[in-house]
């Protein structure tokens, strides 16, 4: 994941903006979010916006469009092919309980699950399809999807922007170069992913034999 982050930061601003749209759009529509969280691109977009290479409003607009359209597509895919796709969910997400968690969330929370699911990568990838499979009305899903997509996009993009501000301040005060600033960003994201994987392993049932 640190390589992905480094590549994103080094890309031209137009390509960063394209990825800010594409990664959230592909999270639920293709289940890419099970492997690459879309928030990575949005965070980097916020950092790039602070550098002045992109306007923050453009990063937010691209993230909102990708998040809402991608989840809407995921809902439609789940509505038509849901059970077939559930049967093909990678085993590690079944063992970790992420799939069961998403199913229970939609079953008990309905539209609120769409809002809650935004804040965890695996749920963000699974909840829209499960909502379609469960028969949640399209209008209900759409309202929750748009509300959740806007809130999530603004929050993550602004966090990236503020992170960029913090790193720039650190760079000025300590005389750090751009490579050191990027290294700090890579370390923070790597630690976050390591903690997530560690928590996933703890919830996974022990292997037999």
C-alpha positions in Angstrom: 0.0 0.0 0.0 2.9 2.4 0.6 3.8 2.0 -3.1 0.3 2.9 -4.1 0.4 6.0 -1.9 3.8 7.0 -3.3 2.6 6.6 -6.9 -0.6 8.6 -6.2 1.3 11.6 -4.7 3.8 11.7 -7.6 1.2 11.7 -10.3 0.2 14.8 -12.2 -2.7 16.7 -10.6 -5.2 15.7 -13.3 -4.5 12.0 -12.8 -4.8 12.4 -9.0 -8.2 14.0 -9.6 -9.2 11.1 -11.9 -8.1 8.6 -9.2 -10.0 10.5 -6.5 -13.1 9.7 -8.7 -12.2 6.2 -9.8 -11.1 4.5 -6.6 -14.3 5.4 -4.7 -16.4 4.6 -7.8 -14.9 1.1 -8.1 -15.0 0.2 -4.4 -18.6 -1.2 -4.4 -19.2 -1.6 -8.1 -16.3 -4.0 -8.6 -15.5 -4.8 -4.9 -12.1 -3.1 -5.3 -12.6 -1.7 -1.9 -12.0 -5.1 -0.4 -8.4 -4.7 -1.4 -7.6 -1.0 -2.0 -9.6 1.5 0.2 -10.9 4.4 -1.9 -10.1 6.8 1.0 -6.4 6.6 0.1 -6.9 8.5 -3.2 -9.2 11.1 -1.5 -6.7 11.7 1.3 -3.9 12.1 -1.2 -6.1 14.4 -3.2 -6.5 16.6 -0.1 -2.8 16.7 0.5 -2.2 17.7 -3.2 -4.9 20.3 -2.8 -3.0 21.9 0.1 0.1 22.1 -2.1 -1.9 24.3 -4.4 -1.9 21.9 -7.4 -5.6 21.2 -7.1 -8.5 23.1 -5.7 -10.0 21.4 -2.7 -13.5 21.8 -4.0 -12.5 19.8 -7.1 -11.2 17.0 -5.0 -14.4 17.0 -2.9 -16.6 17.1 -6.1 -14.7 14.2 -7.7 -14.8 12.1 -4.5 -18.6 12.7 -4.1 -19.3 11.8 -7.7 -17.2 8.6 -7.5 -18.6 7.5 -4.1 -22.2 8.1 -5.0 -22.1 6.7 -8.5 -20.0 3.7 -7.5 -22.3 2.7 -4.6 -25.4 3.2 -6.8 -23.8 0.8 -9.3 -23.0 -1.6 -6.4 -26.6 -1.5 -5.3 -27.9 -2.3 -8.8 -25.3 -5.1 -9.2 -26.4 -6.6 -5.8 -30.1 -6.3 -6.8 -29.5 -8.4 -9.9 -26.6 -10.7 -9.1 -26.4 -10.5 -5.3 -26.5 -14.1 -4.3 -24.1 -15.2 -7.0 -21.6 -12.5 -5.9 -22.0 -13.4 -2.2 -21.0 -17.0 -3.0 -17.8 -15.6 -4.6 -16.8 -13.3 -1.8 -13.1 -14.0 -0.9 -12.7 -16.5 1.9 -10.7 -14.2 4.1 -13.6 -11.8 4.4 -15.9 -14.6 5.2 -13.6 -15.9 7.9 -12.9 -12.5 9.4 -16.7 -11.9 9.8 -16.8 -8.8 7.5 -19.4 -10.3 5.3 -21.6 -11.4 8.2 -21.2 -8.0 9.8 -22.4 -6.3 6.6 -25.4 -8.6 6.3 -26.4 -8.0 9.9 -25.9 -4.3 9.6 -28.2 -4.0 6.6 -30.7 -6.4 8.1 -31.0 -4.5 11.4 -30.3 -0.9 10.4 -31.7 -0.6 6.9 -30.8 2.8 5.3 -28.8 3.8 8.3 -26.4 0.9 7.4 -25.6 2.7 4.2 -24.5 5.7 6.2 -22.6 3.7 8.8 -21.0 1.5 6.2 -19.2 4.4 4.6 -16.7 4.5 7.4 -15.1 1.1 7.1 -13.4 0.0 3.8 -14.8 -3.6 3.7 -18.4 -2.4 4.6 -18.1 0.3 2.0 -17.5 -2.3 -0.6 -20.1 -4.8 0.6 -23.1 -2.8 2.0 -24.4 -1.3 -1.3 -24.6 -4.8 -3.0 -26.2 -6.3 0.1 -28.7 -3.4 0.2 -29.7 -4.2 -3.3 -29.9 -7.9 -2.6 -32.1 -7.3 0.5 -34.7 -5.5 -1.5 -34.2 -2.0 0.0 -36.2 0.5 -2.1 -34.0 2.3 -4.6 -35.2 5.8 -3.4 -34.4 5.0 0.2 -30.9 3.7 -0.8 -30.3 6.7 -3.0 -31.0 9.3 -0.3 -28.8 7.5 2.2 -26.1 7.0 -0.4 -26.0 10.7 -1.4 -26.0 11.9 2.2 -23.3 9.4 3.2 -21.2 10.0 0.1 -21.2 13.8 0.6 -20.3 13.5 4.4 -17.6 10.9 3.8 -16.0 12.8 0.9 -15.9 16.1 2.6 -14.5 14.6 5.8 -11.7 12.6 4.1 -10.7 15.3 1.7 -10.5 17.9 4.4 -8.5 15.5 6.6 -6.0 15.1 3.8 -5.9 18.9 3.3 -5.2 19.4 7.1 -2.6 16.6 7.0 -0.9 18.5 4.2 -1.0 21.7 6.3 0.6 19.9 9.3 3.3 18.3 7.2 4.1 21.7 5.5 4.4 23.3 9.0 6.6 20.4 10.1 8.8 20.8 7.0 9.3 24.5 7.6 10.1 24.2 11.3 12.4 21.2 11.2 13.8 21.7 7.7 12.5 18.4 6.4 12.5 17.8 2.7 9.6 16.6 0.6 10.8 13.0 0.8 10.6 13.1 4.6 7.1 14.5 4.5 6.0 11.8 2.1 7.7 9.2 4.4 5.6 10.4 7.3 2.4 10.1 5.3 3.4 6.6 4.2 4.1 5.5 7.8 0.8 6.8 9.0 -1.2 5.0 6.3 0.9 1.8 6.8 0.3 1.8 10.6 -3.5 2.2 10.0 -3.6 -0.7 7.5 -1.5 -2.9 9.9 -3.9 -2.3 12.7 -6.8 -3.1 10.5 -5.3 -6.4 9.4 -4.3 -7.2 13.0 -7.9 -6.7 14.1 -9.2 -8.8 11.2 -6.9 -11.7 12.3 -8.1 -11.5 15.8 -11.7 -11.8 14.8 -11.0 -14.7 12.4 -12.0 -18.2 13.7 -9.0 -20.5 14.3 -8.2 -22.9 11.5 -8.9 -26.6 11.9 -6.3 -29.3 11.7 
